[in-house]
Amino acid sequence: MRASNNWEAYQVIDTSDGEKLEIWNGVSLIRPDPQVLWKTPKRNRLWSQADAHYHRSSSGGGKWEFHAKLPESWELPYQDLKFRIRPTGFKHTGLFPEQAVNWDFMGNLIQSAGKPVSVLNLFAYTGGATLACANAGATVCHVDASKGMVQWARENAVLSGLSDKPIRWIVDDCEKFTLREIRRERHYDAIIMDPPSYGRGPNGEVWKLENCIYDLVKNCVDVLSEKPLFFLINSYTTGLSPSVMGYILGSLLVKKFGGYVYFDEIGLPVKENGMYLPCGSTAVWCSQKAEGLFYGGND
């Protein structure tokens, strides 16, 4: 597992019985986590004294129970970056901290590329990967179908001092945008995508990752430059192993560009017991050998 070990202001304190106890820059939250199947004793006092607790409903969805008066939002720093955090109605906070291991990896690839790098970030959410790539010196095209998420990402860029960086902010359907970029013959040196497991388009179109991911990646190959740097896919879909995504990238990119494919789970360290909480998976194609860099060492 590749773990995000470099956080200072964020931490998973404990996990038990379908929930995780976290600290977000001084704010303690309890949120559901489907990976937490164990029922270990909840000894930490914050299990009963957390600032807020998200409870799932048996009919779907859920709601926050606040035990302290929280600000509407607050900042969470990570190295040179800053993010605006706020509890949403879907248990999320606007950031997935486990992705920091990928931010570091992509930043290192961009900084060592020895050339200008253009990045297409699809399903880009609140901009963690966008800001990491821009901070490393890349030009980034940030695409998400949610106007609210793109605005949130722009706010994070301001907080991080990156509002003047070359970032295009696009509100659009990622598949349709990619097809238009192909027709426009616009190309990118790197692609990032973090597609949802399930969703519906504006006209009721059904998106199911297992059925759609191969065709989406195949289309994206056509917007890569002649000498691309990397192609990275994140997935939170239960049952879709990292090796499946790695095989998709390998079958579509290695024959055309050569290069190397790596894949693994990503996760977060848990303070109370020293374990690592699984938090999804990542597969990446790289033009150059980057095994040590991907798995946490140095090439």
N, C-alpha and C positions, 0 to 999 in steps of 0.2 A: 504493500500500500504506500502511496505517495501522500505524505501528511503535510499540512500547512502548519509548520512549527514556528514561524517567525512573527506571530502576532504578539503584541504587548498589551493592547487595550481590549482584546477580546479573548475569552476563554470558555471552554466547556468544563464546568465544575464537576458534574456527575451525570449519570444516565441510569434510568431504571423504569421498568413497567410502562414502556411506550412513550417516555418523555425524556427530555434533556434539560438540564439546568445550566444556564449560560450567564456570563457577565459581558455586557456590551458597554465598555467604557464607564464602568461604575453602576450601570443599571442591570439588575438581575431579572431574568425572564425564565419562565418555564414554558416549553413548547412541545407539542407532540412530535414524535419521530418514529416512523414505521419500522425502522431497523432495530429499535431497542426492544428486543423480545425477552430479555432477562429481567428478573424481578429481585435485584439485589437490594439490601437494606438502604434506606434513604437517611443516612446519618448526618449529612450536612444540614446545618440549621436553616440555610436558605431555601430548602425544600418547603418549609412552612412560613418563611418570611420573605419570599421573593417579591419584587416590586410589582410584577404582573404575571398572570398565569393564563395561557390560552387553553380553553376547554373545547374539545370536539363535541359536536352534537350527534346523537344517534341517528338523526334524520339527515345528516350531512352538514358540512360547514362547521361553524363554531363561533365563539366569542371570547373576548378578553375579559378577565376579571382583574381589576387594578387594586392593589393593596397600598399603593403610594401615589402621590400626585406627580405624574411624569410630565416633562415638557412635551409639547406637540412633536418635536423632533430634537435630535441631538447629534453631535459629530462623533465619528469613529475614525481614528487615524490608523493608517498602515504605511509604514516607511514614509515615502514622500507624498502619499495620497491621503485624501480625507473624504469620508462618505457621510451623507445625511441618513440617519437611521430613524425610522418611526414604525410602530406596530401597525400592520394593516389588518383588514378584516379576514384575510386568508392565512393567518398565523405568521406570515412572513414579515420581515423588517426592512426589506429593500436591499439586502446584501446576502450573499452566500460566502461566508468566510473561508470555507474549504477551497474556494477557487484561487486563493492567494498563491498556492503552490504553482498553479498554471500562470498567474500573472508574472511571477518571478522567472519561470521558464521562458515564456515568450519575450519578456524584456531582455533576457540574456541573449536570446537568438537574434533579436533586432539590433542590439548594441554591437554584437560581434559580426554582423552581416557584411560590413565593409562597403555598404552601398545604401542609397535611400530605399526605404521599404514602405510599400502601401498595403494597408490591411483592410479587409472587408469583415466587419463583425456583424453577424446575423443573429436575430433573436437576442439583441444586445442588452436588454433589460436596463438596469440603472447604471451601466457603464464601467463596471470594474475592469474588464479586459480592455475596453476602449481606452481608459485613462492609463492603464499600465503600459499599453503599446505606445500611446502618444508621449508619455513621460520618457519612454526609451528612445524616442526620436522618430517614430513612424508617423506617416500620414494615415488617418483612419476614416473609414466610412462606417458610421454607426447606424444600424437599421433595426427598428422594432415597430410592430404594428400598433402599439399602444402609445398614444400621444402623451399620456401622463407619465409613462416610464421614460420616454425620451426627454421630457422636461426635467424629470428627476435626475437623469444622467447629466444634463446640462448644468444643473445645480451642483452636482458633485464635481464637475470640471471647474467651476468657479471656486469651490471650496479648496480644491487641490492646486489652484493657481495655474490651471491649464486651459483657461477659456480662450487664450490667444493662439493655441496650437491648431494645426491644420486638421480639424475634425469636421466632417460633414454629418449633420444630424438629420436622419431621414425617418419619417413616419410612413411606413408602407408594409404591405404583405411581403415577407422575405422571399418567398418563391417567385412571386410576380416581379419583384424588383430585380432578382437575379436574372430572370429571362430578359428583362429590358436591358440590363447591362450587357448581356451577350449580344443583343441586337445593336447596341451602341458601340460594340467592340471596345468596351472599357475593361481593363485588366488590373489584377491585384497580385502582389507578391505573396500574400498570406491571407488565409481565410480562417475565421473562427466561427463556430456555430454552437449554440446551446438550445436546441429545439425542445419544445414541450413534449410530454408523453402523449397528450391528447388535447385537441382544441377544435374550434370551429371558426371558419372564415366569415367575412362580412355577409356573404350570401348563403350561409349555412353549410359551406363545404366542411367535411369532416377531415381533420388531420389526426392520424394515428401513426406514431413514430415508426413502429415496426413495418408499416405498409408504405411509408413515404420517404424514409431516410435515404435509401439507395438512390432513388431518382433525383432527390435534391442534391446529394453529393455529386452525382454524375453531371448534373447541370452546372454545378459550381466549378467543376474541373475546367469548363470552357471559359471561365472568367479569370483563370490564373494566367499570370505572365509566362513568358517563354522559359524563364529560370526562376521558379517560385522558391520561397523560403520554407514555408510550413503550411499545414492544413490541420486544424485541431477541432475535434468534436467532443463536447461534453454530453453526458446523458444521466438522467435521474430515473430512467424507466426501469422498474423492477423486472428482473428476469432477462434484461438485455446485457449480456456480459461485455466487458471491455474488449475481449478477443473478437467478438462479432463486429464491433465498430472498427477494430484494427484490420480485420479481413476486408471490410468494405473499402477502407482507404487503400489498402495494399492492392486490391484487385483493380482499382480505378486509377491509381496514381503511379505505382511503381513501374508498370509497363511503359508508361508515357514519359516519366521524368526520372526514373531510377529512384535512388534515395532509400530511406529507412522508415519503418513503422514501429511505434512503441505504444503500449497500452497498459493500463492498470487502474485499480480503484484509487479514489482520493478520499481523504479523511481528516479528522481532527483529533488531537490528543485530548484525553480526559484526565483532569487533574487528580480526581479522587482515587483512581485505581491504576493509572498508568497505561490503560488500554487506548486503542485508537477507534474512534467511531466511524464506520463506513458512511460515506456521504456521496455516493454516485461514482462515476468512472469517466475516464478520459482516454481517447485514442488520438495519436498525432502522427502525421507523415512529415518527415523532415528531409530536406535536400541533402544535408550533410549528417554524418554520424553524430548523434547527440544522446547516446544511451546514458552516459554518466550524468549529463545535465538533467535529463528527464527524470531519472530515478533518484536524484538528490546528490550526486557527486560532482566531479569535475572531469570533463573530457581532456 
